[in-house]
Amino acid sequence: MKILLVIFSLISYCSLSQEEIKWNVNYNEAKNEVVLTAQLANGWHIYSQFMDENAGPIPTSFEIEGEHIELIGNVIEPKPTEVYDENFGSDIAYFSDEAIFTQKISPDSKGWINIEIVYMLCNDEGCLPPMVSEFEIVIE
């Protein structure tokens, strides 16, 4: 019976997280950049990449690689909302509604790009455990 409860909890957790955030990943050929868009359900948010890891919430992170892909600089993010959070006892920086991240790549890059995004979803009532979303796109 306990095993069934654990399985049900995991299925519920996975379906909940899929309803709270939707990622769209594509390549903008005109700008030579990978565009990673997070659409967040009302009341939910994810955190900036540039936050103190000891602040409490897990900063969003990106791992982008490909065999014939040359990255230019780091992932760029929009300006986050910055506040002091009493629950975490520190300053936090987060995104609500939508966040568009971009990664410039060399115009000579061709082939598959593997992308791994690690992030934490929170709302005013609490946080879900850190999640990983993986994507694969091709540049021709």
NUFITOR-353075 format. One record per residue (C-alpha): residue number from 1; residue in one letter; chain; x, y, z. Coordinates in steps of 0.05 Angstrom, whole numbers, padded with zeros to 5 digits, m for minus. Layout:
> NUM:a:A:X:Y:Z $
...
END
This chain:
> 1:m:A:00000:00000:00000 $
> 2:k:A:00057:00048:00017 $
> 3:i:A:00088:00035:m00052 $
> 4:l:A:00023:00054:m00086 $
> 5:l:A:00020:00118:m00045 $
> 6:v:A:00091:00137:m00065 $
> 7:i:A:00077:00122:m00139 $
> 8:f:A:00013:00164:m00137 $
> 9:s:A:00050:00221:m00103 $
> 10:l:A:00105:00220:m00157 $
> 11:i:A:00054:00219:m00213 $
> 12:s:A:00016:00277:m00181 $
> 13:y:A:00080:00317:m00171 $
> 14:c:A:00101:00307:m00244 $
> 15:s:A:00033:00327:m00271 $
> 16:l:A:00030:00388:m00225 $
> 17:s:A:00098:00414:m00247 $
> 18:q:A:00079:00406:m00321 $
> 19:e:A:00018:00451:m00310 $
> 20:e:A:00057:00506:m00274 $
> 21:i:A:00112:00517:m00326 $
> 22:k:A:00119:00507:m00400 $
> 23:w:A:00186:00514:m00435 $
> 24:n:A:00192:00533:m00508 $
> 25:v:A:00262:00525:m00538 $
> 26:n:A:00279:00547:m00609 $
> 27:y:A:00334:00576:m00652 $
> 28:n:A:00330:00648:m00678 $
> 29:e:A:00371:00644:m00742 $
> 30:a:A:00370:00720:m00754 $
> 31:k:A:00403:00733:m00686 $
> 32:n:A:00444:00668:m00681 $
> 33:e:A:00415:00652:m00613 $
> 34:v:A:00379:00597:m00577 $
> 35:v:A:00316:00625:m00544 $
> 36:l:A:00291:00591:m00481 $
> 37:t:A:00222:00616:m00459 $
> 38:a:A:00190:00597:m00393 $
> 39:q:A:00115:00608:m00390 $
> 40:l:A:00093:00606:m00317 $
> 41:a:A:00023:00594:m00290 $
> 42:n:A:m00008:00650:m00249 $
> 43:g:A:00025:00656:m00181 $
> 44:w:A:00086:00614:m00197 $
> 45:h:A:00158:00636:m00207 $
> 46:i:A:00229:00612:m00221 $
> 47:y:A:00294:00642:m00198 $
> 48:s:A:00350:00681:m00231 $
> 49:q:A:00415:00647:m00250 $
> 50:f:A:00452:00701:m00212 $
> 51:m:A:00430:00689:m00141 $
> 52:d:A:00468:00666:m00080 $
> 53:e:A:00461:00590:m00078 $
> 54:n:A:00458:00594:m00002 $
> 55:a:A:00398:00640:m00004 $
> 56:g:A:00350:00581:m00004 $
> 57:p:A:00318:00573:m00072 $
> 58:i:A:00356:00538:m00127 $
> 59:p:A:00380:00587:m00181 $
> 60:t:A:00359:00569:m00252 $
> 61:s:A:00418:00539:m00291 $
> 62:f:A:00429:00519:m00363 $
> 63:e:A:00476:00468:m00394 $
> 64:i:A:00480:00478:m00469 $
> 65:e:A:00526:00437:m00513 $
> 66:g:A:00533:00407:m00581 $
> 67:e:A:00588:00373:m00621 $
> 68:h:A:00596:00429:m00673 $
> 69:i:A:00566:00486:m00632 $
> 70:e:A:00606:00545:m00607 $
> 71:l:A:00573:00585:m00552 $
> 72:i:A:00587:00660:m00547 $
> 73:g:A:00585:00685:m00476 $
> 74:n:A:00535:00660:m00424 $
> 75:v:A:00459:00654:m00422 $
> 76:i:A:00428:00723:m00419 $
> 77:e:A:00366:00734:m00376 $
> 78:p:A:00316:00790:m00369 $
> 79:k:A:00316:00835:m00308 $
> 80:p:A:00287:00796:m00250 $
> 81:t:A:00242:00820:m00194 $
> 82:e:A:00286:00829:m00132 $
> 83:v:A:00258:00826:m00062 $
> 84:y:A:00276:00806:00009 $
> 85:d:A:00241:00741:00025 $
> 86:e:A:00227:00729:00098 $
> 87:n:A:00216:00654:00086 $
> 88:f:A:00287:00647:00060 $
> 89:g:A:00316:00702:00102 $
> 90:s:A:00353:00733:00043 $
> 91:d:A:00346:00773:m00020 $
> 92:i:A:00319:00734:m00079 $
> 93:a:A:00312:00748:m00154 $
> 94:y:A:00256:00714:m00192 $
> 95:f:A:00213:00714:m00255 $
> 96:s:A:00137:00709:m00259 $
> 97:d:A:00090:00700:m00318 $
> 98:e:A:00144:00695:m00373 $
> 99:a:A:00220:00695:m00375 $
> 100:i:A:00260:00694:m00440 $
> 101:f:A:00332:00671:m00436 $
> 102:t:A:00379:00673:m00495 $
> 103:q:A:00446:00641:m00513 $
> 104:k:A:00486:00669:m00570 $
> 105:i:A:00522:00619:m00615 $
> 106:s:A:00572:00625:m00671 $
> 107:p:A:00541:00634:m00741 $
> 108:d:A:00584:00575:m00763 $
> 109:s:A:00551:00528:m00712 $
> 110:k:A:00513:00469:m00742 $
> 111:g:A:00482:00406:m00715 $
> 112:w:A:00447:00383:m00653 $
> 113:i:A:00444:00424:m00589 $
> 114:n:A:00429:00389:m00524 $
> 115:i:A:00399:00434:m00470 $
> 116:e:A:00388:00418:m00396 $
> 117:i:A:00352:00468:m00352 $
> 118:v:A:00351:00460:m00276 $
> 119:y:A:00301:00504:m00239 $
> 120:m:A:00257:00510:m00178 $
> 121:l:A:00184:00530:m00180 $
> 122:c:A:00153:00567:m00121 $
> 123:n:A:00090:00604:m00105 $
> 124:d:A:00066:00641:m00043 $
> 125:e:A:00050:00576:m00007 $
> 126:g:A:00115:00537:m00020 $
> 127:c:A:00164:00508:m00069 $
> 128:l:A:00168:00444:m00110 $
> 129:p:A:00233:00405:m00109 $
> 130:p:A:00284:00426:m00162 $
> 131:m:A:00266:00400:m00232 $
> 132:v:A:00304:00385:m00296 $
> 133:s:A:00278:00396:m00367 $
> 134:e:A:00317:00371:m00426 $
> 135:f:A:00312:00392:m00499 $
> 136:e:A:00346:00377:m00564 $
> 137:i:A:00344:00423:m00625 $
> 138:v:A:00381:00422:m00691 $
> 139:i:A:00413:00479:m00729 $
> 140:e:A:00422:00467:m00803 $
END
